[in-house]
Amino acid sequence: MLHHTPGRVRYRYRCRAGTPLDAHSIEHEIAPLKGVLQARANPAARSLVVEFEPGVVDPDRLAAAILALTRGAAVAGRQSSA
């Protein structure tokens, strides 16, 4: 997690080896997760912004759900910005 405010979180991400760095695929995989309102990936910055319902999910549970994805290209990395 790089940054979060109520209802919005930004993660740094990386893709599994052999998978394309396709923003649309990443957004498509994350959008149906419980509490997610919108997901936007920026491949150049390897940044993923997720807007979510605070009463339904929090940034830590959302990160765990993203990390648990088994199909597609989405894998969120918990790299901190320095």
PDB file of N, CA, C and O in Angstrom:
ATOM      1  N   MET A   1       0.843  -1.160   0.000  1.00  0.00           N
ATOM      2  CA  MET A   1       0.000   0.000   0.000  1.00  0.00           C
ATOM      3  C   MET A   1       0.895   1.232   0.000  1.00  0.00           C
ATOM      4  O   MET A   1       1.810   1.353   0.815  1.00  0.00           O
ATOM      5  N   LEU A   2       0.623   2.128  -0.910  1.00  0.00           N
ATOM      6  CA  LEU A   2       1.394   3.362  -0.988  1.00  0.00           C
ATOM      7  C   LEU A   2       0.721   4.496  -0.226  1.00  0.00           C
ATOM      8  O   LEU A   2       1.383   5.285   0.448  1.00  0.00           O
ATOM      9  N   HIS A   3      -0.613   4.569  -0.340  1.00  0.00           N
ATOM     10  CA  HIS A   3      -1.344   5.697   0.222  1.00  0.00           C
ATOM     11  C   HIS A   3      -2.805   5.312   0.331  1.00  0.00           C
ATOM     12  O   HIS A   3      -3.317   4.562  -0.501  1.00  0.00           O
ATOM     13  N   HIS A   4      -3.483   5.822   1.354  1.00  0.00           N
ATOM     14  CA  HIS A   4      -4.928   5.608   1.405  1.00  0.00           C
ATOM     15  C   HIS A   4      -5.627   6.757   2.109  1.00  0.00           C
ATOM     16  O   HIS A   4      -5.070   7.399   3.000  1.00  0.00           O
ATOM     17  N   THR A   5      -6.845   6.998   1.695  1.00  0.00           N
ATOM     18  CA  THR A   5      -7.773   7.932   2.311  1.00  0.00           C
ATOM     19  C   THR A   5      -9.080   7.175   2.443  1.00  0.00           C
ATOM     20  O   THR A   5      -9.227   6.113   1.838  1.00  0.00           O
ATOM     21  N   PRO A   6     -10.024   7.675   3.202  1.00  0.00           N
ATOM     22  CA  PRO A   6     -11.296   6.943   3.310  1.00  0.00           C
ATOM     23  C   PRO A   6     -11.915   6.697   1.921  1.00  0.00           C
ATOM     24  O   PRO A   6     -12.202   7.638   1.181  1.00  0.00           O
ATOM     25  N   GLY A   7     -12.109   5.442   1.596  1.00  0.00           N
ATOM     26  CA  GLY A   7     -12.739   5.080   0.340  1.00  0.00           C
ATOM     27  C   GLY A   7     -11.822   5.000  -0.864  1.00  0.00           C
ATOM     28  O   GLY A   7     -12.288   4.758  -1.978  1.00  0.00           O
ATOM     29  N   ARG A   8     -10.523   5.198  -0.664  1.00  0.00           N
ATOM     30  CA  ARG A   8      -9.593   5.172  -1.801  1.00  0.00           C
ATOM     31  C   ARG A   8      -8.223   4.704  -1.323  1.00  0.00           C
ATOM     32  O   ARG A   8      -7.730   5.150  -0.287  1.00  0.00           O
ATOM     33  N   VAL A   9      -7.617   3.807  -2.085  1.00  0.00           N
ATOM     34  CA  VAL A   9      -6.299   3.305  -1.731  1.00  0.00           C
ATOM     35  C   VAL A   9      -5.457   3.148  -2.993  1.00  0.00           C
ATOM     36  O   VAL A   9      -5.973   2.817  -4.061  1.00  0.00           O
ATOM     37  N   ARG A  10      -4.153   3.389  -2.855  1.00  0.00           N
ATOM     38  CA  ARG A  10      -3.229   3.213  -3.978  1.00  0.00           C
ATOM     39  C   ARG A  10      -2.204   2.162  -3.575  1.00  0.00           C
ATOM     40  O   ARG A  10      -1.572   2.255  -2.523  1.00  0.00           O
ATOM     41  N   TYR A  11      -2.055   1.154  -4.443  1.00  0.00           N
ATOM     42  CA  TYR A  11      -1.078   0.092  -4.232  1.00  0.00           C
ATOM     43  C   TYR A  11      -0.032   0.142  -5.331  1.00  0.00           C
ATOM     44  O   TYR A  11      -0.304   0.614  -6.435  1.00  0.00           O
ATOM     45  N   ARG A  12       1.132  -0.334  -5.036  1.00  0.00           N
ATOM     46  CA  ARG A  12       2.141  -0.627  -6.055  1.00  0.00           C
ATOM     47  C   ARG A  12       1.868  -2.075  -6.444  1.00  0.00           C
ATOM     48  O   ARG A  12       1.524  -2.882  -5.580  1.00  0.00           O
ATOM     49  N   TYR A  13       2.011  -2.422  -7.709  1.00  0.00           N
ATOM     50  CA  TYR A  13       1.765  -3.802  -8.102  1.00  0.00           C
ATOM     51  C   TYR A  13       2.830  -4.299  -9.061  1.00  0.00           C
ATOM     52  O   TYR A  13       3.586  -3.534  -9.659  1.00  0.00           O
ATOM     53  N   ARG A  14       2.849  -5.608  -9.175  1.00  0.00           N
ATOM     54  CA  ARG A  14       3.693  -6.262 -10.180  1.00  0.00           C
ATOM     55  C   ARG A  14       2.882  -7.431 -10.720  1.00  0.00           C
ATOM     56  O   ARG A  14       1.975  -7.931 -10.055  1.00  0.00           O
ATOM     57  N   CYS A  15       3.212  -7.853 -11.913  1.00  0.00           N
ATOM     58  CA  CYS A  15       2.503  -8.973 -12.531  1.00  0.00           C
ATOM     59  C   CYS A  15       3.328 -10.243 -12.399  1.00  0.00           C
ATOM     60  O   CYS A  15       4.556 -10.204 -12.326  1.00  0.00           O
ATOM     61  N   ARG A  16       2.635 -11.350 -12.371  1.00  0.00           N
ATOM     62  CA  ARG A  16       3.322 -12.635 -12.330  1.00  0.00           C
ATOM     63  C   ARG A  16       4.182 -12.796 -13.568  1.00  0.00           C
ATOM     64  O   ARG A  16       3.857 -12.265 -14.630  1.00  0.00           O
ATOM     65  N   ALA A  17       5.276 -13.526 -13.435  1.00  0.00           N
ATOM     66  CA  ALA A  17       6.152 -13.796 -14.573  1.00  0.00           C
ATOM     67  C   ALA A  17       5.349 -14.452 -15.686  1.00  0.00           C
ATOM     68  O   ALA A  17       4.556 -15.360 -15.439  1.00  0.00           O
ATOM     69  N   GLY A  18       5.554 -13.997 -16.886  1.00  0.00           N
ATOM     70  CA  GLY A  18       4.882 -14.578 -18.045  1.00  0.00           C
ATOM     71  C   GLY A  18       3.510 -14.008 -18.336  1.00  0.00           C
ATOM     72  O   GLY A  18       2.868 -14.420 -19.302  1.00  0.00           O
ATOM     73  N   THR A  19       3.041 -13.063 -17.519  1.00  0.00           N
ATOM     74  CA  THR A  19       1.745 -12.455 -17.791  1.00  0.00           C
ATOM     75  C   THR A  19       1.952 -11.040 -18.318  1.00  0.00           C
ATOM     76  O   THR A  19       2.909 -10.368 -17.934  1.00  0.00           O
ATOM     77  N   PRO A  20       1.070 -10.590 -19.184  1.00  0.00           N
ATOM     78  CA  PRO A  20       1.232  -9.252 -19.742  1.00  0.00           C
ATOM     79  C   PRO A  20       0.917  -8.184 -18.699  1.00  0.00           C
ATOM     80  O   PRO A  20       0.119  -8.406 -17.788  1.00  0.00           O
ATOM     81  N   LEU A  21       1.541  -7.050 -18.840  1.00  0.00           N
ATOM     82  CA  LEU A  21       1.273  -5.911 -17.984  1.00  0.00           C
ATOM     83  C   LEU A  21       0.098  -5.157 -18.614  1.00  0.00           C
ATOM     84  O   LEU A  21       0.275  -4.092 -19.207  1.00  0.00           O
ATOM     85  N   ASP A  22      -1.086  -5.720 -18.477  1.00  0.00           N
ATOM     86  CA  ASP A  22      -2.274  -5.212 -19.138  1.00  0.00           C
ATOM     87  C   ASP A  22      -3.198  -4.566 -18.109  1.00  0.00           C
ATOM     88  O   ASP A  22      -3.813  -5.259 -17.299  1.00  0.00           O
ATOM     89  N   ALA A  23      -3.292  -3.250 -18.143  1.00  0.00           N
ATOM     90  CA  ALA A  23      -4.094  -2.512 -17.172  1.00  0.00           C
ATOM     91  C   ALA A  23      -5.547  -2.958 -17.190  1.00  0.00           C
ATOM     92  O   ALA A  23      -6.161  -3.105 -16.133  1.00  0.00           O
ATOM     93  N   HIS A  24      -6.106  -3.173 -18.373  1.00  0.00           N
ATOM     94  CA  HIS A  24      -7.508  -3.574 -18.472  1.00  0.00           C
ATOM     95  C   HIS A  24      -7.746  -4.907 -17.764  1.00  0.00           C
ATOM     96  O   HIS A  24      -8.745  -5.055 -17.060  1.00  0.00           O
ATOM     97  N   SER A  25      -6.859  -5.865 -17.934  1.00  0.00           N
ATOM     98  CA  SER A  25      -7.001  -7.168 -17.280  1.00  0.00           C
ATOM     99  C   SER A  25      -6.950  -7.032 -15.762  1.00  0.00           C
ATOM    100  O   SER A  25      -7.730  -7.664 -15.049  1.00  0.00           O
ATOM    101  N   ILE A  26      -6.037  -6.212 -15.279  1.00  0.00           N
ATOM    102  CA  ILE A  26      -5.907  -6.005 -13.839  1.00  0.00           C
ATOM    103  C   ILE A  26      -7.174  -5.364 -13.280  1.00  0.00           C
ATOM    104  O   ILE A  26      -7.695  -5.811 -12.259  1.00  0.00           O
ATOM    105  N   GLU A  27      -7.663  -4.338 -13.931  1.00  0.00           N
ATOM    106  CA  GLU A  27      -8.884  -3.673 -13.493  1.00  0.00           C
ATOM    107  C   GLU A  27     -10.065  -4.637 -13.516  1.00  0.00           C
ATOM    108  O   GLU A  27     -10.891  -4.641 -12.602  1.00  0.00           O
ATOM    109  N   HIS A  28     -10.139  -5.448 -14.561  1.00  0.00           N
ATOM    110  CA  HIS A  28     -11.230  -6.409 -14.719  1.00  0.00           C
ATOM    111  C   HIS A  28     -11.225  -7.452 -13.600  1.00  0.00           C
ATOM    112  O   HIS A  28     -12.292  -7.860 -13.142  1.00  0.00           O
ATOM    113  N   GLU A  29     -10.068  -7.882 -13.161  1.00  0.00           N
ATOM    114  CA  GLU A  29      -9.951  -8.879 -12.095  1.00  0.00           C
ATOM    115  C   GLU A  29     -10.344  -8.312 -10.736  1.00  0.00           C
ATOM    116  O   GLU A  29     -10.911  -9.028  -9.911  1.00  0.00           O
ATOM    117  N   ILE A  30     -10.055  -7.059 -10.496  1.00  0.00           N
ATOM    118  CA  ILE A  30     -10.272  -6.456  -9.190  1.00  0.00           C
ATOM    119  C   ILE A  30     -11.677  -5.882  -9.039  1.00  0.00           C
ATOM    120  O   ILE A  30     -12.218  -5.882  -7.933  1.00  0.00           O
ATOM    121  N   ALA A  31     -12.274  -5.397 -10.111  1.00  0.00           N
ATOM    122  CA  ALA A  31     -13.577  -4.741 -10.064  1.00  0.00           C
ATOM    123  C   ALA A  31     -14.675  -5.548  -9.365  1.00  0.00           C
ATOM    124  O   ALA A  31     -15.480  -4.953  -8.650  1.00  0.00           O
ATOM    125  N   PRO A  32     -14.748  -6.884  -9.537  1.00  0.00           N
ATOM    126  CA  PRO A  32     -15.840  -7.620  -8.886  1.00  0.00           C
ATOM    127  C   PRO A  32     -15.624  -7.933  -7.397  1.00  0.00           C
ATOM    128  O   PRO A  32     -16.518  -8.484  -6.755  1.00  0.00           O
ATOM    129  N   LEU A  33     -14.473  -7.597  -6.848  1.00  0.00           N
ATOM    130  CA  LEU A  33     -14.231  -7.895  -5.435  1.00  0.00           C
ATOM    131  C   LEU A  33     -15.223  -7.135  -4.558  1.00  0.00           C
ATOM    132  O   LEU A  33     -15.622  -6.016  -4.878  1.00  0.00           O
ATOM    133  N   LYS A  34     -15.609  -7.751  -3.463  1.00  0.00           N
ATOM    134  CA  LYS A  34     -16.592  -7.172  -2.550  1.00  0.00           C
ATOM    135  C   LYS A  34     -16.131  -5.794  -2.064  1.00  0.00           C
ATOM    136  O   LYS A  34     -15.023  -5.639  -1.551  1.00  0.00           O
ATOM    137  N   GLY A  35     -17.001  -4.807  -2.236  1.00  0.00           N
ATOM    138  CA  GLY A  35     -16.728  -3.456  -1.773  1.00  0.00           C
ATOM    139  C   GLY A  35     -16.020  -2.560  -2.763  1.00  0.00           C
ATOM    140  O   GLY A  35     -15.915  -1.357  -2.524  1.00  0.00           O
ATOM    141  N   VAL A  36     -15.525  -3.102  -3.874  1.00  0.00           N
ATOM    142  CA  VAL A  36     -14.811  -2.302  -4.867  1.00  0.00           C
ATOM    143  C   VAL A  36     -15.810  -1.532  -5.721  1.00  0.00           C
ATOM    144  O   VAL A  36     -16.749  -2.113  -6.266  1.00  0.00           O
ATOM    145  N   LEU A  37     -15.606  -0.237  -5.832  1.00  0.00           N
ATOM    146  CA  LEU A  37     -16.436   0.613  -6.679  1.00  0.00           C
ATOM    147  C   LEU A  37     -15.787   0.827  -8.039  1.00  0.00           C
ATOM    148  O   LEU A  37     -16.466   0.846  -9.065  1.00  0.00           O
ATOM    149  N   GLN A  38     -14.460   0.987  -8.039  1.00  0.00           N
ATOM    150  CA  GLN A  38     -13.727   1.225  -9.279  1.00  0.00           C
ATOM    151  C   GLN A  38     -12.261   0.883  -9.059  1.00  0.00           C
ATOM    152  O   GLN A  38     -11.723   1.080  -7.970  1.00  0.00           O
ATOM    153  N   ALA A  39     -11.622   0.373 -10.102  1.00  0.00           N
ATOM    154  CA  ALA A  39     -10.185   0.084 -10.060  1.00  0.00           C
ATOM    155  C   ALA A  39      -9.539   0.658 -11.307  1.00  0.00           C
ATOM    156  O   ALA A  39     -10.042   0.480 -12.416  1.00  0.00           O
ATOM    157  N   ARG A  40      -8.418   1.349 -11.118  1.00  0.00           N
ATOM    158  CA  ARG A  40      -7.668   1.932 -12.242  1.00  0.00           C
ATOM    159  C   ARG A  40      -6.205   1.558 -12.094  1.00  0.00           C
ATOM    160  O   ARG A  40      -5.590   1.801 -11.055  1.00  0.00           O
ATOM    161  N   ALA A  41      -5.663   0.973 -13.129  1.00  0.00           N
ATOM    162  CA  ALA A  41      -4.255   0.587 -13.118  1.00  0.00           C
ATOM    163  C   ALA A  41      -3.471   1.502 -14.044  1.00  0.00           C
ATOM    164  O   ALA A  41      -3.952   1.881 -15.111  1.00  0.00           O
ATOM    165  N   ASN A  42      -2.264   1.853 -13.629  1.00  0.00           N
ATOM    166  CA  ASN A  42      -1.357   2.652 -14.441  1.00  0.00           C
ATOM    167  C   ASN A  42      -0.102   1.807 -14.639  1.00  0.00           C
ATOM    168  O   ASN A  42       0.758   1.770 -13.759  1.00  0.00           O
ATOM    169  N   PRO A  43       0.019   1.118 -15.795  1.00  0.00           N
ATOM    170  CA  PRO A  43       1.147   0.227 -16.023  1.00  0.00           C
ATOM    171  C   PRO A  43       2.505   0.926 -15.982  1.00  0.00           C
ATOM    172  O   PRO A  43       3.485   0.341 -15.521  1.00  0.00           O
ATOM    173  N   ALA A  44       2.574   2.153 -16.453  1.00  0.00           N
ATOM    174  CA  ALA A  44       3.854   2.859 -16.471  1.00  0.00           C
ATOM    175  C   ALA A  44       4.377   3.087 -15.052  1.00  0.00           C
ATOM    176  O   ALA A  44       5.576   2.968 -14.803  1.00  0.00           O
ATOM    177  N   ALA A  45       3.481   3.412 -14.133  1.00  0.00           N
ATOM    178  CA  ALA A  45       3.864   3.665 -12.749  1.00  0.00           C
ATOM    179  C   ALA A  45       3.703   2.421 -11.878  1.00  0.00           C
ATOM    180  O   ALA A  45       4.090   2.419 -10.709  1.00  0.00           O
ATOM    181  N   ARG A  46       3.129   1.361 -12.457  1.00  0.00           N
ATOM    182  CA  ARG A  46       2.794   0.144 -11.699  1.00  0.00           C
ATOM    183  C   ARG A  46       2.020   0.505 -10.444  1.00  0.00           C
ATOM    184  O   ARG A  46       2.312   0.041  -9.342  1.00  0.00           O
ATOM    185  N   SER A  47       1.031   1.345 -10.654  1.00  0.00           N
ATOM    186  CA  SER A  47       0.196   1.856  -9.586  1.00  0.00           C
ATOM    187  C   SER A  47      -1.239   1.410  -9.812  1.00  0.00           C
ATOM    188  O   SER A  47      -1.735   1.427 -10.939  1.00  0.00           O
ATOM    189  N   LEU A  48      -1.893   1.019  -8.752  1.00  0.00           N
ATOM    190  CA  LEU A  48      -3.278   0.570  -8.808  1.00  0.00           C
ATOM    191  C   LEU A  48      -4.073   1.390  -7.810  1.00  0.00           C
ATOM    192  O   LEU A  48      -3.794   1.355  -6.612  1.00  0.00           O
ATOM    193  N   VAL A  49      -5.068   2.134  -8.298  1.00  0.00           N
ATOM    194  CA  VAL A  49      -5.936   2.924  -7.436  1.00  0.00           C
ATOM    195  C   VAL A  49      -7.277   2.216  -7.373  1.00  0.00           C
ATOM    196  O   VAL A  49      -7.884   1.904  -8.398  1.00  0.00           O
ATOM    197  N   VAL A  50      -7.727   1.969  -6.149  1.00  0.00           N
ATOM    198  CA  VAL A  50      -9.005   1.295  -5.956  1.00  0.00           C
ATOM    199  C   VAL A  50      -9.886   2.182  -5.095  1.00  0.00           C
ATOM    200  O   VAL A  50      -9.502   2.587  -3.998  1.00  0.00           O
ATOM    201  N   GLU A  51     -11.074   2.478  -5.608  1.00  0.00           N
ATOM    202  CA  GLU A  51     -12.085   3.174  -4.826  1.00  0.00           C
ATOM    203  C   GLU A  51     -12.994   2.101  -4.260  1.00  0.00           C
ATOM    204  O   GLU A  51     -13.391   1.181  -4.975  1.00  0.00           O
ATOM    205  N   PHE A  52     -13.328   2.212  -2.969  1.00  0.00           N
ATOM    206  CA  PHE A  52     -14.074   1.149  -2.298  1.00  0.00           C
ATOM    207  C   PHE A  52     -15.056   1.726  -1.284  1.00  0.00           C
ATOM    208  O   PHE A  52     -14.996   2.905  -0.935  1.00  0.00           O
ATOM    209  N   GLU A  53     -15.959   0.868  -0.821  1.00  0.00           N
ATOM    210  CA  GLU A  53     -16.934   1.232   0.195  1.00  0.00           C
ATOM    211  C   GLU A  53     -16.320   0.979   1.567  1.00  0.00           C
ATOM    212  O   GLU A  53     -16.109  -0.175   1.939  1.00  0.00           O
ATOM    213  N   PRO A  54     -16.025   2.043   2.332  1.00  0.00           N
ATOM    214  CA  PRO A  54     -15.351   1.865   3.614  1.00  0.00           C
ATOM    215  C   PRO A  54     -16.109   0.977   4.606  1.00  0.00           C
ATOM    216  O   PRO A  54     -15.469   0.287   5.399  1.00  0.00           O
ATOM    217  N   GLY A  55     -17.409   0.966   4.594  1.00  0.00           N
ATOM    218  CA  GLY A  55     -18.171   0.132   5.513  1.00  0.00           C
ATOM    219  C   GLY A  55     -18.174  -1.339   5.140  1.00  0.00           C
ATOM    220  O   GLY A  55     -18.593  -2.184   5.931  1.00  0.00           O
ATOM    221  N   VAL A  56     -17.708  -1.646   3.935  1.00  0.00           N
ATOM    222  CA  VAL A  56     -17.732  -3.020   3.430  1.00  0.00           C
ATOM    223  C   VAL A  56     -16.346  -3.662   3.486  1.00  0.00           C
ATOM    224  O   VAL A  56     -16.215  -4.843   3.808  1.00  0.00           O
ATOM    225  N   VAL A  57     -15.329  -2.889   3.176  1.00  0.00           N
ATOM    226  CA  VAL A  57     -13.962  -3.418   3.114  1.00  0.00           C
ATOM    227  C   VAL A  57     -12.984  -2.319   3.536  1.00  0.00           C
ATOM    228  O   VAL A  57     -13.286  -1.133   3.407  1.00  0.00           O
ATOM    229  N   ASP A  58     -11.830  -2.710   4.033  1.00  0.00           N
ATOM    230  CA  ASP A  58     -10.791  -1.738   4.369  1.00  0.00           C
ATOM    231  C   ASP A  58      -9.560  -2.042   3.512  1.00  0.00           C
ATOM    232  O   ASP A  58      -9.496  -3.099   2.885  1.00  0.00           O
ATOM    233  N   PRO A  59      -8.582  -1.133   3.476  1.00  0.00           N
ATOM    234  CA  PRO A  59      -7.423  -1.332   2.594  1.00  0.00           C
ATOM    235  C   PRO A  59      -6.663  -2.646   2.828  1.00  0.00           C
ATOM    236  O   PRO A  59      -6.191  -3.264   1.874  1.00  0.00           O
ATOM    237  N   ASP A  60      -6.542  -3.071   4.088  1.00  0.00           N
ATOM    238  CA  ASP A  60      -5.811  -4.312   4.362  1.00  0.00           C
ATOM    239  C   ASP A  60      -6.570  -5.539   3.867  1.00  0.00           C
ATOM    240  O   ASP A  60      -5.977  -6.431   3.260  1.00  0.00           O
ATOM    241  N   ARG A  61      -7.877  -5.590   4.120  1.00  0.00           N
ATOM    242  CA  ARG A  61      -8.672  -6.730   3.624  1.00  0.00           C
ATOM    243  C   ARG A  61      -8.746  -6.715   2.105  1.00  0.00           C
ATOM    244  O   ARG A  61      -8.766  -7.771   1.472  1.00  0.00           O
ATOM    245  N   LEU A  62      -8.786  -5.530   1.519  1.00  0.00           N
ATOM    246  CA  LEU A  62      -8.802  -5.418   0.064  1.00  0.00           C
ATOM    247  C   LEU A  62      -7.494  -5.935  -0.527  1.00  0.00           C
ATOM    248  O   LEU A  62      -7.504  -6.656  -1.525  1.00  0.00           O
ATOM    249  N   ALA A  63      -6.371  -5.569   0.085  1.00  0.00           N
ATOM    250  CA  ALA A  63      -5.070  -6.061  -0.381  1.00  0.00           C
ATOM    251  C   ALA A  63      -5.012  -7.574  -0.294  1.00  0.00           C
ATOM    252  O   ALA A  63      -4.501  -8.226  -1.204  1.00  0.00           O
ATOM    253  N   ALA A  64      -5.529  -8.144   0.794  1.00  0.00           N
ATOM    254  CA  ALA A  64      -5.537  -9.600   0.951  1.00  0.00           C
ATOM    255  C   ALA A  64      -6.386 -10.251  -0.134  1.00  0.00           C
ATOM    256  O   ALA A  64      -6.004 -11.293  -0.667  1.00  0.00           O
ATOM    257  N   ALA A  65      -7.527  -9.660  -0.469  1.00  0.00           N
ATOM    258  CA  ALA A  65      -8.389 -10.203  -1.521  1.00  0.00           C
ATOM    259  C   ALA A  65      -7.707 -10.130  -2.883  1.00  0.00           C
ATOM    260  O   ALA A  65      -7.831 -11.048  -3.694  1.00  0.00           O
ATOM    261  N   ILE A  66      -6.993  -9.047  -3.131  1.00  0.00           N
ATOM    262  CA  ILE A  66      -6.276  -8.904  -4.405  1.00  0.00           C
ATOM    263  C   ILE A  66      -5.161  -9.941  -4.489  1.00  0.00           C
ATOM    264  O   ILE A  66      -4.977 -10.580  -5.525  1.00  0.00           O
ATOM    265  N   LEU A  67      -4.426 -10.104  -3.407  1.00  0.00           N
ATOM    266  CA  LEU A  67      -3.345 -11.084  -3.385  1.00  0.00           C
ATOM    267  C   LEU A  67      -3.854 -12.510  -3.537  1.00  0.00           C
ATOM    268  O   LEU A  67      -3.125 -13.386  -4.002  1.00  0.00           O
ATOM    269  N   ALA A  68      -5.088 -12.742  -3.151  1.00  0.00           N
ATOM    270  CA  ALA A  68      -5.674 -14.084  -3.241  1.00  0.00           C
ATOM    271  C   ALA A  68      -6.184 -14.422  -4.644  1.00  0.00           C
ATOM    272  O   ALA A  68      -6.561 -15.565  -4.903  1.00  0.00           O
ATOM    273  N   LEU A  69      -6.200 -13.452  -5.539  1.00  0.00           N
ATOM    274  CA  LEU A  69      -6.664 -13.728  -6.900  1.00  0.00           C
ATOM    275  C   LEU A  69      -5.772 -14.805  -7.521  1.00  0.00           C
ATOM    276  O   LEU A  69      -4.547 -14.738  -7.425  1.00  0.00           O
ATOM    277  N   THR A  70      -6.388 -15.780  -8.149  1.00  0.00           N
ATOM    278  CA  THR A  70      -5.615 -16.881  -8.725  1.00  0.00           C
ATOM    279  C   THR A  70      -5.595 -16.869 -10.235  1.00  0.00           C
ATOM    280  O   THR A  70      -4.813 -17.602 -10.840  1.00  0.00           O
ATOM    281  N   ARG A  71      -6.434 -16.059 -10.867  1.00  0.00           N
ATOM    282  CA  ARG A  71      -6.428 -16.025 -12.327  1.00  0.00           C
ATOM    283  C   ARG A  71      -6.149 -14.618 -12.795  1.00  0.00           C
ATOM    284  O   ARG A  71      -6.287 -13.673 -12.018  1.00  0.00           O
ATOM    285  N   GLY A  72      -5.762 -14.456 -14.033  1.00  0.00           N
ATOM    286  CA  GLY A  72      -5.495 -13.142 -14.595  1.00  0.00           C
ATOM    287  C   GLY A  72      -4.105 -12.646 -14.242  1.00  0.00           C
ATOM    288  O   GLY A  72      -3.250 -13.399 -13.775  1.00  0.00           O
ATOM    289  N   ALA A  73      -3.905 -11.362 -14.477  1.00  0.00           N
ATOM    290  CA  ALA A  73      -2.582 -10.770 -14.329  1.00  0.00           C
ATOM    291  C   ALA A  73      -2.395  -9.993 -13.048  1.00  0.00           C
ATOM    292  O   ALA A  73      -1.297  -9.505 -12.785  1.00  0.00           O
ATOM    293  N   ALA A  74      -3.445  -9.862 -12.232  1.00  0.00           N
ATOM    294  CA  ALA A  74      -3.363  -8.950 -11.096  1.00  0.00           C
ATOM    295  C   ALA A  74      -2.701  -9.581  -9.881  1.00  0.00           C
ATOM    296  O   ALA A  74      -3.125 -10.619  -9.374  1.00  0.00           O
ATOM    297  N   VAL A  75      -1.649  -8.915  -9.437  1.00  0.00           N
ATOM    298  CA  VAL A  75      -1.025  -9.245  -8.155  1.00  0.00           C
ATOM    299  C   VAL A  75      -0.570  -7.923  -7.560  1.00  0.00           C
ATOM    300  O   VAL A  75       0.262  -7.233  -8.149  1.00  0.00           O
ATOM    301  N   ALA A  76      -1.095  -7.568  -6.420  1.00  0.00           N
ATOM    302  CA  ALA A  76      -0.682  -6.311  -5.797  1.00  0.00           C
ATOM    303  C   ALA A  76       0.524  -6.572  -4.919  1.00  0.00           C
ATOM    304  O   ALA A  76       0.539  -7.518  -4.132  1.00  0.00           O
ATOM    305  N   GLY A  77       1.512  -5.746  -5.053  1.00  0.00           N
ATOM    306  CA  GLY A  77       2.702  -5.875  -4.206  1.00  0.00           C
ATOM    307  C   GLY A  77       2.623  -4.867  -3.076  1.00  0.00           C
ATOM    308  O   GLY A  77       2.167  -3.742  -3.278  1.00  0.00           O
ATOM    309  N   ARG A  78       3.049  -5.248  -1.926  1.00  0.00           N
ATOM    310  CA  ARG A  78       3.047  -4.333  -0.786  1.00  0.00           C
ATOM    311  C   ARG A  78       4.410  -3.680  -0.671  1.00  0.00           C
ATOM    312  O   ARG A  78       5.100  -3.832   0.337  1.00  0.00           O
ATOM    313  N   GLN A  79       4.789  -2.958  -1.698  1.00  0.00           N
ATOM    314  CA  GLN A  79       6.070  -2.266  -1.696  1.00  0.00           C
ATOM    315  C   GLN A  79       5.818  -0.846  -1.213  1.00  0.00           C
ATOM    316  O   GLN A  79       4.865  -0.200  -1.650  1.00  0.00           O
ATOM    317  N   SER A  80       6.636  -0.374  -0.347  1.00  0.00           N
ATOM    318  CA  SER A  80       6.461   0.999   0.139  1.00  0.00           C
ATOM    319  C   SER A  80       7.246   1.954  -0.743  1.00  0.00           C
ATOM    320  O   SER A  80       8.245   1.596  -1.367  1.00  0.00           O
ATOM    321  N   SER A  81       6.756   3.173  -0.769  1.00  0.00           N
ATOM    322  CA  SER A  81       7.476   4.192  -1.538  1.00  0.00           C
ATOM    323  C   SER A  81       8.578   4.762  -0.655  1.00  0.00           C
ATOM    324  O   SER A  81       8.395   4.955   0.547  1.00  0.00           O
ATOM    325  N   ALA A  82       9.691   5.020  -1.257  1.00  0.00           N
ATOM    326  CA  ALA A  82      10.816   5.551  -0.477  1.00  0.00           C
ATOM    327  C   ALA A  82      11.143   6.932  -0.947  1.00  0.00           C
ATOM    328  O   ALA A  82      12.062   7.561  -0.421  1.00  0.00           O
TER     329      ALA A  82
END
